[in-house]
Amino acid sequence: MADLVTLISQYDILELMSHHLAALDLLRLASTNSNVYSFIRKSEPIFDRLKRVTLCDGHGLKARQDYKGIYELPIYDGKSADVMGRKMPFDEELEVRVWNRTCDPTNGLPCLKCGINVCEECRFVPRVKFMPNERGRQKQHFAFTPYPITTYVMCFCTACDEKVERGLPFSLSEYCDCDQYKRWICLPCKVKEEQMNIEYLKTRTKVMPGDGSPEEGTWFKERYGEYLAIWCPCGERAPYGANIRCLCCKRRHNLDTWKSSRASLTPFNSDPCYPGIDYDGWGNQIMYPRMGYKGPIAP
């Protein structure tokens, strides 16, 4: 009888096996033996083909339901988000959508960053962190967030900006069209983007009081009258009028649309796919039943 290594050496058998494994399982299998590694990982085209037929591992949905990592919720009114045994004093959007759902391992699509299959339930979708009567203010675009205008944006010096523009892949739009609710990205890749954003803000921006001089370079106006000075990743000061680019796709923002478009989500209580709620901000409220959301993830 042939041993496992001999079987894996046959590509047809290896591909058939990959249909029943998650990509992480395939990576762990490759790390068990140098011979197995040579069959799975030595050739990038072969590995790319294998990971395109693997199963979704269900970790994304589990993290959403357990409020783990970047899905964790903030503290409201000095109280922990873990209250009433439901994580929040009110039902929030994604809980209603995914509470009774399960991972759909065989219907995954490739993550736009790493190419590993992730299903609809496990791909990253931002958790809405507003009270029910405020959720209509949540925006789709990265720039349209309740956070400072610098969320997921960056600037380059003139030389680096030209280099970035030349290196962009073909797209029907010359401007960034990232939609944080519709992007097909797995949770680990989204965590890396979060880390990139935090690192850029920490090392390439500086909050300054008062209005910044255009002669010194690009400034972003923040909340509370503060201004944020911006540097290129290479260390040079971003010049005044520099292109404001998406940190994720590196394409330019259309500033007219960025500043004027509302692009709001449907207010929470106006979505017919949700059960009704009688919300009272100063008292008790009627909680949602634990039921699956039947509508689309994005409006």
JOHU-V840793 format. One record per pair of residues at least 12 apart in sequence whose C-alpha atoms are under 8 Angstrom apart, sorted by the first residue. I is the first residue (numbers start at 1). J is the second residue. D is the distance in whole Angstrom. If there is no record, write none. Layout:
i: <I:I>
j: <J:J>
d: <D:D>
This chain:
i: <5:5:8:8:9:9:15:15:18:18:18:18:19:19:19:20:20:21:21:22:22:22:22:23:23:23:23:23:23:23:24:26:48:51:51:51:52:52:52:52:53:54:54:55:55:55:55:55:55:56:56:56:56:56:56:56:56:56:56:57:57:57:58:58:58:58:58:59:60:60:60:60:60:60:61:61:61:61:61:61:62:65:65:65:70:71:71:73:74:90:90:90:90:91:91:92:92:92:92:93:93:93:94:94:96:96:96:96:96:96:97:97:97:97:97:98:98:98:99:99:99:100:100:100:101:101:102:103:103:103:104:104:104:105:105:106:107:108:109:110:111:111:111:112:112:112:113:113:114:116:118:118:122:122:123:123:123:123:124:124:124:124:124:124:125:125:125:126:126:132:132:132:133:133:133:133:134:135:135:135:136:136:136:136:136:137:137:137:138:138:139:139:139:139:140:140:140:140:140:140:141:141:141:141:141:142:142:142:143:144:148:148:149:149:149:150:151:152:152:152:152:153:153:153:153:154:154:154:154:154:154:154:155:155:155:155:155:155:155:155:156:156:156:156:156:156:156:157:157:157:157:157:157:157:158:158:158:160:160:161:164:165:168:168:174:174:175:175:175:175:176:176:176:176:176:176:176:176:178:181:181:182:193:197:200:204:204:204:204:204:205:205:205:205:206:206:206:207:207:207:207:208:208:208:208:209:209:209:210:210:210:211:211:212:212:214:215:216:216:216:217:217:217:217:217:217:217:218:218:218:218:218:218:218:219:265:266:273:273:273:274:275:276>
j: <35:36:36:39:36:39:50:53:50:51:53:54:53:54:55:54:55:54:55:54:55:56:57:51:54:55:56:57:116:117:57:51:115:115:116:117:110:115:116:117:117:116:117:105:106:107:108:117:118:103:104:105:106:107:108:117:118:119:122:103:105:118:102:103:104:105:122:122:121:122:123:124:186:187:98:102:103:121:122:123:122:95:98:99:191:126:127:129:129:131:132:285:287:287:288:128:129:131:132:127:128:268:127:128:274:288:290:291:292:293:291:292:293:294:297:121:292:293:290:291:292:290:291:292:121:292:121:119:121:122:119:120:121:118:119:119:119:120:184:184:184:185:186:183:184:185:185:189:189:186:185:186:186:187:184:185:186:187:183:184:185:186:187:190:180:181:182:180:181:268:269:279:267:268:269:279:267:265:267:268:264:265:266:267:268:264:265:267:264:265:262:263:264:265:179:180:181:263:264:265:177:178:179:180:263:178:179:180:258:258:222:223:220:221:222:220:197:197:246:247:248:244:245:246:247:200:230:232:244:245:246:247:230:231:232:238:242:243:244:245:231:232:233:237:238:242:243:231:232:236:237:238:239:242:238:239:242:232:234:243:250:251:250:251:251:252:251:252:253:254:245:246:249:250:251:252:253:254:249:297:298:298:248:247:233:230:231:232:233:235:228:229:230:231:228:229:230:226:227:228:229:226:227:228:229:225:226:227:225:226:227:226:227:227:229:240:240:237:239:240:229:230:237:238:239:240:241:230:237:238:239:240:241:242:240:299:299:293:294:295:293:288:288>
d: <7:6:7:7:8:6:6:8:6:7:6:5:5:5:7:7:7:6:6:5:5:6:5:6:6:7:8:8:7:8:8:8:8:8:6:7:7:7:6:6:8:8:7:5:6:8:7:7:8:8:7:4:7:8:6:6:5:6:8:8:7:8:8:5:8:7:6:7:7:4:6:7:7:6:8:8:7:6:4:8:8:7:7:7:7:8:6:7:8:8:8:8:7:7:6:7:8:8:7:7:6:8:6:7:8:8:7:6:6:6:8:6:4:7:8:7:6:7:7:7:6:7:6:5:8:7:7:7:6:7:6:8:7:8:6:8:6:7:8:8:6:5:6:8:6:6:7:7:7:8:8:6:7:8:6:6:5:6:8:7:6:6:5:7:7:5:8:7:7:6:7:7:8:7:8:8:8:8:6:6:6:5:6:4:6:6:7:8:6:6:7:6:5:6:6:6:6:6:7:7:8:7:5:6:8:7:7:6:7:8:6:7:7:8:7:7:7:6:6:5:7:7:6:5:5:8:8:8:6:5:6:6:7:7:6:6:6:6:5:6:7:4:7:8:5:7:7:8:5:6:6:5:6:7:8:7:7:8:8:8:7:8:8:8:7:7:6:5:5:6:8:6:7:8:5:6:5:7:8:8:6:7:7:7:8:6:5:7:7:7:6:5:5:6:5:5:7:7:6:4:6:6:5:6:7:7:5:6:7:6:6:7:6:7:8:6:7:8:7:7:8:8:6:6:4:4:8:6:8:6:5:4:6:7:8:7:7:7:6:5:7:7:8>
